[in-house]
Amino acid sequence: MFDFNFNWDGRLTLGIEQIDSQHQAFFQIGRHIEQILLIQCIGVTEQELMNILYDLREYVTYHFYDEETFMKTIHYPHIVQHIAEHESFKNYINSIDYTALCASPYKELTHLRNAIVEWVFEHMVKQDKDIEAYYQRLSS
């Protein structure tokens, strides 16, 4: 993979306050995972792993709902594809095996981190920025 850190970059801001704050919360989850990986999971507890999984599952539920609701209100033309991408990522997050995560936290968190980084670059940077562009055209 490539080098990436979870410092929020203002260029990812969409200008939609609720969605932007949720994206920043997603980066905080990613940063937490990154920090655990930096110490090679030494001292990581099962409770901490459970909290990460809970936070991610909660995020893909409320954030995707809010983003999809927003897209419906502005009649975003690519909503069907966007929702399909959400469903795919949500299914991935919901399929993470807690037992496997606890048994091999470094390996499993590395896979998870890579999936999150890919999501940032393939979805947030591209697809979500398309929503921003569409919304700005509507607003002007």
MIPALUM-739546 format. One record per residue: residue number from 1; residue in three letters; x, y, z of N, C-alpha, C in turn. Coordinates in pm, 1 decimal. Each point is the difference from the previous one (the first is absolute). Layout:
REM MIPALUM-739546
PADO   tifi   mitor      neast     nnorth        nup     caeast    canorth       caup      ceast     cnorth        cup
PADO    NUM     ALA          X          Y          Z          X          Y          Z          X          Y          Z
...
***
This chain:
REM MIPALUM-739546
PADO   tifi   mitor      neast     nnorth        nup     caeast    canorth       caup      ceast     cnorth        cup
PADO      1     MET       85.3     -117.1        0.0      -85.3      117.1        0.0       90.2      123.9        0.0
PADO      2     PHE      -53.1      115.8       20.0       74.9      123.4       -1.9       -6.2       63.6      137.6
PADO      3     ASP       84.1      100.0       20.4        4.6       66.7      129.5     -119.8       93.5       13.5
PADO      4     PHE      -68.0      -10.3      109.7     -117.4       82.6       25.6      -13.5       15.3      150.0
PADO      5     ASN      -33.7      118.8       42.6      -32.4       16.6      141.5     -139.8       58.4        9.5
PADO      6     PHE      -57.8       -7.8      113.6     -139.0       40.0       17.0      -12.8      141.0       56.3
PADO      7     ASN       78.7       91.6      -54.9      -17.1      140.7       33.5     -105.5       56.4      -94.3
PADO      8     TRP     -102.4       62.8       55.2     -106.2       55.9      -82.7       58.6      104.1      -94.2
PADO      9     ASP      -38.5       -7.2     -123.3       44.9       92.9     -102.6     -121.1       81.8      -42.7
PADO     10     GLY       10.3      129.8       14.1     -111.3       87.7      -33.2      -49.3      -13.3     -142.9
PADO     11     ARG       84.0      -54.3      -87.7      -43.0      -19.6     -139.2     -109.8     -105.5      -10.8
PADO     12     LEU      -19.0      -78.6      105.8     -107.4      -99.5        0.7     -133.8       58.7       44.9
PADO     13     THR        2.7      122.8       46.6     -121.5       65.1       46.6      -96.9       18.0     -116.1
PADO     14     LEU     -125.9      -35.6       24.7     -103.0       11.3     -103.1      -82.3      127.8       13.7
PADO     15     GLY        9.7       64.0      115.1      -82.7      117.3       23.6     -139.7      -36.7       47.9
PADO     16     ILE      -15.3     -123.7       43.8     -125.7      -49.5       55.6       35.0      -40.9      142.6
PADO     17     GLU      -29.5       87.6       94.2       54.0      -10.4      135.8      -16.3     -137.7       63.6
PADO     18     GLN     -119.3      -54.5       -6.0      -25.3     -128.6       65.3       85.8     -111.0      -60.7
PADO     19     ILE        8.5       -3.6     -130.8       79.6     -103.3      -67.2      148.4       22.2       26.5
PADO     20     ASP       44.0      125.9       -4.6      141.2       29.0       26.7       40.4      -42.9      140.9
PADO     21     SER      -84.1       27.1       97.8       35.6      -38.3      137.5        1.7     -152.0       14.9
PADO     22     GLN      -87.6      -68.7      -71.8        0.7     -146.0        4.4      124.4      -56.3      -68.1
PADO     23     HIS       41.4       60.0     -110.5      122.9      -44.1      -65.6      119.7       19.2       93.1
PADO     24     GLN        1.2      109.7       72.9      108.9       23.0       94.9       -1.1     -105.0      110.7
PADO     25     ALA     -117.6      -40.6       43.4      -10.1     -106.3      100.8       54.3     -131.3      -55.6
PADO     26     PHE      -24.5      -25.9     -126.7       53.1     -119.8      -65.9      153.1        3.3        0.0
PADO     27     PHE       56.5      116.7      -26.2      145.4       14.8        4.8       52.2      -26.0      141.0
PADO     28     GLN      -73.9       39.8      101.7       43.0      -26.1      137.8        4.1     -149.9       28.3
PADO     29     ILE      -95.9      -73.4      -52.2        2.2     -146.1       15.8      122.6      -56.3      -71.1
PADO     30     GLY       24.7       47.2     -121.3      117.7      -44.7      -74.7      129.5       31.9       72.7
PADO     31     ARG        5.6      118.8       59.3      120.1       39.5       75.4       19.7      -91.8      120.2
PADO     32     HIS     -107.5      -35.1       66.5        9.2      -90.6      114.9       58.1     -134.6      -44.2
PADO     33     ILE      -50.5      -52.9     -110.0       52.8     -125.9      -53.6      147.9       15.9      -34.0
PADO     34     GLU       34.0      108.2      -65.5      138.9       26.5      -39.3       91.3        4.0      122.8
PADO     35     GLN      -43.7       64.4      106.0       82.8       10.0      120.4       19.9     -136.3       65.3
PADO     36     ILE     -101.6      -83.0       -2.2       14.3     -135.6       53.8       99.1      -79.6      -84.4
PADO     37     LEU       -6.9       17.3     -131.1       93.4      -71.2      -88.1      143.7       48.3       20.0
PADO     38     LEU       17.0      128.8       26.9      134.7       54.0       20.8       69.5      -64.4      119.4
PADO     39     ILE      -78.1      -40.9       99.3       59.5      -68.6      115.4      -14.0     -151.5      -14.4
PADO     40     GLN      -30.8      -42.5     -122.5      -12.4     -141.7      -36.2      -97.5      -74.9       90.5
PADO     41     CYS     -104.7       70.1       39.5     -109.9      -57.5       79.1       42.7      -45.7      139.2
PADO     42     ILE      118.0       43.1       43.6       45.4      -37.5      134.0      -90.5       67.6      103.0
PADO     43     GLY      -59.9      -80.0       84.6      -86.1       51.3      105.3     -143.3       29.4      -42.6
PADO     44     VAL      -33.1      -24.2     -125.9     -137.3       25.7      -43.9      -93.0     -100.8       67.2
PADO     45     THR     -111.6       49.3       48.2      -93.9      -87.3       70.7     -114.6      -41.5      -92.2
PADO     46     GLU      -66.1     -107.1       38.5     -117.5      -43.4      -75.6     -107.6      107.5        3.9
PADO     47     GLN      -11.3       70.3      111.2      -99.0      108.1       11.2       31.2      111.1     -100.5
PADO     48     GLU      126.7       33.4      -14.4       39.5      103.5      -95.2      -33.0      -42.7     -143.0
PADO     49     LEU       25.3     -126.8      -31.1      -32.9      -52.3     -132.8     -150.9        0.2      -21.4
PADO     50     MET      -74.0      -36.2      103.7     -146.0        1.3      -10.0      -50.8      142.3      -23.3
PADO     51     ASN       60.9       96.8       67.6      -40.7      139.4      -17.0       25.2       48.8     -142.6
PADO     52     ILE      112.7      -39.2      -56.8       29.9       38.2     -138.5     -105.5      -57.1      -93.3
PADO     53     LEU      -28.3     -126.6       16.9     -100.1      -65.4      -84.0     -136.9       65.6       18.0
PADO     54     TYR      -35.5       27.9      123.2     -127.8       66.4       28.3       -4.8      137.1      -67.2
PADO     55     ASP      107.8       78.7       16.1        3.9      134.3      -58.7      -13.8       -5.4     -151.8
PADO     56     LEU       67.9      -94.3      -62.9       -9.1      -12.8     -146.0     -140.0      -41.5      -43.8
PADO     57     ARG      -57.2      -95.3       69.6     -134.8      -46.0      -37.2     -103.3      110.2       21.7
PADO     58     GLU       16.8       73.6      106.9      -89.6      112.7       24.3       17.6      105.7     -109.5
PADO     59     TYR      123.9       28.0      -35.3       28.2      100.2     -103.1      -65.5      -35.9     -132.8
PADO     60     VAL       20.1     -124.2      -46.4      -55.5      -35.8     -131.0     -152.6       -2.1        2.7
PADO     61     THR      -58.0       -9.4      116.6     -145.9        4.2       10.0      -50.5      143.5       -4.6
PADO     62     TYR       43.7       84.5       94.3      -56.2      135.1        5.5       53.7       89.4     -110.4
PADO     63     HIS      127.1      -10.8      -32.7       55.0       88.8     -102.4      -59.3      -30.3     -137.0
PADO     64     PHE       -3.3     -126.8      -36.3      -53.5      -33.4     -131.5     -147.0       40.2       -9.9
PADO     65     TYR      -75.5      -18.8      106.4     -140.0       42.3        0.2       -9.6      151.0      -23.1
PADO     66     ASP       77.9       77.0       75.1       -4.3      145.7      -13.7       42.2       44.0     -139.8
PADO     67     GLU      106.5      -59.9      -51.7       49.2       38.6     -132.1     -102.1      -36.8     -108.3
PADO     68     GLU      -59.3     -116.1       11.1     -100.0      -42.7      -98.1     -124.8       87.5        8.0
PADO     69     THR      -39.4       38.9      119.9     -114.0       90.5       16.4       29.7      133.7      -66.7
PADO     70     PHE      121.1       50.2       19.9       39.1      126.2      -62.9       -3.9      -12.5     -152.1
PADO     71     MET       54.5     -109.4      -53.1        0.2      -18.8     -145.4     -142.6       -3.2      -54.8
PADO     72     LYS      -91.3      -60.7       73.8     -140.5       -4.0      -44.3      -59.7      140.1       -2.6
PADO     73     THR       32.2       81.4      101.0      -59.3      134.2        6.2       47.6       88.7     -114.4
PADO     74     ILE      120.9      -24.3      -49.4       50.5       82.1     -111.2      -17.0      -70.4     -134.8
PADO     75     HIS      -64.1     -116.3        1.8      -23.2      -78.8     -122.4      131.7      -30.1      -72.8
PADO     76     TYR       95.6      -47.9       76.0      132.1      -32.1      -55.2      -14.8     -109.2     -106.3
PADO     77     PRO       48.1       23.2     -121.6      -25.8      -93.6     -110.3       72.6     -134.5        9.9
PADO     78     HIS      105.3       -8.7       78.9       77.9     -124.4        9.3      -25.0      -72.5      132.4
PADO     79     ILE     -115.4       23.5       57.2      -30.6      -53.1      133.0       -0.8     -152.5        4.0
PADO     80     VAL      -48.9      -64.7     -103.1      -10.5     -146.6        1.9      138.7      -63.0       11.9
PADO     81     GLN       94.2       46.1      -81.2      137.1      -52.5        7.0       62.8       32.4      135.4
PADO     82     HIS      -25.5      120.3       48.6       57.9       43.5      126.7      -50.3      -87.9      114.9
PADO     83     ILE     -129.5      -25.6        0.7      -57.8      -85.6      104.3       56.0     -141.4      -10.1
PADO     84     ALA       20.3      -49.0     -121.6       57.4     -134.7      -17.8      139.8       -6.8       60.5
PADO     85     GLU       79.0      106.1      -17.8      133.5        3.7       60.4      -10.7        1.5      152.1
PADO     86     HIS      -93.6       76.8       52.2      -21.8        1.4      144.8      -33.6     -139.7       50.5
PADO     87     GLU      -90.5      -67.0      -68.0      -42.1     -133.9       42.6      117.1      -97.8       -1.0
PADO     88     SER       83.5        9.9     -101.4      115.5      -89.2       -9.7       95.9       21.6      117.3
PADO     89     PHE       30.1      126.2       30.3       91.5       29.5      110.0      -63.9      -36.5      134.0
PADO     90     LYS     -128.8       28.4       13.5      -70.7      -35.5      123.4        3.1     -151.6       21.1
PADO     91     ASN      -21.5      -75.0     -106.6        5.8     -146.3       10.4      138.3      -46.6       42.8
PADO     92     TYR      104.0       64.4      -53.8      136.7      -35.1       40.5       19.2       26.1      149.9
PADO     93     ILE      -37.0      119.6       44.0       17.8       35.7      141.7      -79.2      -95.2       89.4
PADO     94     ASN     -122.0      -29.3      -38.4      -84.3      -88.2       81.6       44.8     -145.3       -3.5
PADO     95     SER       82.6      -35.8      -97.6       47.3     -139.0       -9.2      130.6      -23.6       75.4
PADO     96     ILE       57.5      104.7       56.2      125.5      -16.4       73.5      -24.7      -92.4      118.7
PADO     97     ASP       81.3     -100.8        9.5      -13.4     -103.3      103.0       73.3       44.9      126.2
PADO     98     TYR      -76.7       28.1      104.0       57.4       47.1      126.2       97.3     -101.5       58.7
PADO     99     THR      -30.8     -128.1      -10.7       88.2     -104.6       53.1      133.9        1.5      -72.7
PADO    100     ALA       -3.9       11.3     -132.0      124.0        6.4      -78.6       77.0      127.7       32.4
PADO    101     LEU      -72.2      109.9       19.0       63.2      126.9       34.7       75.2      -11.7      132.2
PADO    102     CYS      -60.1      -64.1       97.7       65.0      -17.2      130.6      115.5      -99.6       -6.9
PADO    103     ALA      -13.2     -101.0      -85.1      104.0     -102.8      -10.9      124.2       52.2      -72.0
PADO    104     SER      -19.3       84.6     -100.1      111.9       54.0      -79.8      -21.8      149.0      -23.1
PADO    105     PRO        7.6       80.4      105.1      -35.7      141.0      -15.6       86.3       76.0     -100.8
PADO    106     TYR      130.3      -26.8       -2.6       84.7       75.5      -92.9      -37.5      -31.0     -144.4
PADO    107     LYS      -13.7     -126.0      -30.6      -36.0      -41.4     -136.2     -136.9       55.4      -39.3
PADO    108     GLU      -97.6      -17.4       85.9     -137.3       41.6      -32.0      -13.6      152.0       -5.0
PADO    109     LEU       65.5       70.3       92.7       -6.1      146.5       -3.0       72.9       55.8     -121.5
PADO    110     THR      106.2      -67.7      -43.7       69.9       43.5     -120.9      -92.7      -10.9     -120.8
PADO    111     HIS      -71.3     -111.4      -11.3      -97.6      -15.2     -109.3     -107.9      108.5        9.0
PADO    112     LEU      -47.0       23.7      120.3     -104.7       99.4       20.5       50.4      139.5      -34.2
PADO    113     ARG      118.3       33.1       46.4       58.7      130.4      -30.5       11.3       18.7     -150.5
PADO    114     ASN       48.6     -103.2      -70.2       15.1       10.1     -145.0     -134.9       19.3      -68.9
PADO    115     ALA     -102.0      -66.1       48.9     -134.4       16.3      -57.2      -51.7      142.0       23.5
PADO    116     ILE       28.5       54.7      116.7      -43.4      136.7       30.5       73.6       99.6      -88.6
PADO    117     VAL      130.5      -18.6      -16.3       77.4       89.2      -86.5      -54.0       -6.6     -142.9
PADO    118     GLU      -26.0     -120.1      -47.2      -56.1      -15.1     -134.7     -135.5       70.7       -9.3
PADO    119     TRP      -82.7      -11.9      103.4     -129.3       67.0        2.1       17.0      151.2       -7.4
PADO    120     VAL       96.8       52.6       73.7       24.4      144.6       -3.0       32.9       43.9     -142.4
PADO    121     PHE       93.0      -70.9      -64.7       44.2       42.5     -132.4      -98.7      -33.2     -110.9
PADO    122     GLU      -65.0     -112.9        8.5      -90.4      -40.4     -107.6     -141.7       54.4       17.8
PADO    123     HIS      -40.5       24.8      121.6     -137.6       45.9       20.6       -5.0      146.5       44.0
PADO    124     MET       64.2       31.4      110.5      -11.5      136.2       51.8       61.8      102.7      -94.2
PADO    125     VAL      119.3      -28.2      -50.3       69.1       96.3      -85.7      -68.9       12.9     -136.0
PADO    126     LYS      -53.8     -107.4      -51.0      -60.4        3.7     -133.5     -151.5       16.1        6.6
PADO    127     GLN      -68.1      -98.3       55.6     -146.7       -2.5       -4.6      -63.5      111.0       84.0
PADO    128     ASP       49.6       17.0      121.6      -59.7      103.1       85.2       29.8      139.9      -52.8
PADO    129     LYS      114.9       18.9      -59.9       31.1      130.1      -59.6      -90.8       27.8     -119.5
PADO    130     ASP      -47.1     -103.8      -67.7      -97.2       19.0     -108.2     -132.5       53.2       55.0
PADO    131     ILE      -37.2      -46.3      118.8     -121.1       53.7       64.4       19.3      148.7       25.7
PADO    132     GLU      117.1       35.2       50.7       29.1      141.0       27.7      -13.2       83.1     -126.7
PADO    133     ALA       58.7      -46.5     -109.8       -5.2       74.7     -126.0     -144.5       16.7      -47.7
PADO    134     TYR      -76.7     -106.6        8.3     -140.5        5.9      -40.5      -76.7       98.6       88.4
PADO    135     TYR       21.0       -8.2      129.3      -68.3       87.5       95.2       36.4      146.5      -24.9
PADO    136     GLN      125.8       26.9      -28.8       42.7      137.7      -27.1      -65.7       53.5     -127.2
PADO    137     ARG      -12.1      -86.0     -101.4      -67.6       43.4     -123.2     -146.4       34.8       29.2
PADO    138     LEU      -63.8      -78.2       86.3     -139.1       29.2       36.4      -12.4      131.4       75.9
PADO    139     SER       99.2       26.6       83.1       -5.1      116.8       87.9       34.9      129.8      -71.5
PADO    140     SER       61.0      -10.7     -117.6       43.2      124.0      -67.6     -102.7       52.9      -96.5
***
